[in-house]
Structures are given as C-alpha cells and as structure tokens.
C-alpha cells in the first residue's frame, strides 16, 4: 500500500535504494540514470470525532486495513486540500454526516509508520441526515466510552484520539496505523 516506487517517474529507468543523510537504515529511491530523488513523504489522513449527547459517532470499516473494525470517519488528505476539508469530506462520504469542525483533538503518528493522522472534534449540522453506512462503511453507531470498551477499534490512532477526547484510555489494537 505504501511501497516505494520501482521506476523513475521522469525517465522510466529502474530506481535504486540509496542512503541519503546520516541514518544508514533510511533509504530513498534514486534514479541512477537521470539523478531524480524520489522522496518518500508521509501520508496525511484526517478524521472527525463527532459528539452528540455524550456519544461519539464511529463507522465500521468495509475495507482493509481494519476491515470490520470501528474507527472515526476519516481518510487521506488530497494534495491541495486542507486537513479540515478532508475530514469533513470523508465524514460525508463514509456516513452521509454533514458536520462542522470545532477544534483539534490531536495529531497521531508512530515511529516507522507512514501515516500522520489529524483528528478534529466536530458537530453534526442541523441540516445533516442521520448518519448511515455509505462508501467503505458496513455500519454506523453512536458510542459511550463504556460501549467503546466492547467493540474492536481499527487503529492505534483511533484508540489514542478517543482517549484524548474522553480523558480515559481505551484498548489499543495491534495495528499501529
Ligand atoms: Zn530517471
């Protein structure tokens, strides 16, 4: 899913992995033919924790990674798109919810992992439909902290962001996205 490119985007030659900088364990694909360095940037994802009556809106994933597990609505930020806009767009795409951003919950990233996750607090707007399972979603639900203890969370960032929101820890899943 996050594999390094194999061929040069500029001239089509096969790339080789080279150490740049001080860390010998960190390599980047470089084209021996034209010299283009293919920097491997992190992926940025953004999502929304929407609260209503003390419950948070979660969606059950219909895609890997984390198929069948619960996460807040969210997804990858497109280049040129703000994380706030991406969080709201993904929320609408995954469960139909039309929301507004209230503030930042936190930024979640883990050593060796490609994804940086930006998590916001949000509120459902009055004109929003009741959330429903849409793209990439099997099921939607509203959960109290106690109810979250009884479901499988998809990612470590899911547990960490919910912990920041509710001020108490949640069981951390093995996946470290
Ligand atoms: Zn090249």
Boltz pocket constraint, residues with backbone or C-beta under 6 A from the ligand:
constraints:
  - pocket:
      binder: B
      contacts: [[A, 8], [A, 9], [A, 10], [A, 11], [A, 12], [A, 13], [A, 31], [A, 32], [A, 33], [A, 34], [A, 35], [A, 36]]
      max_distance: 6.0
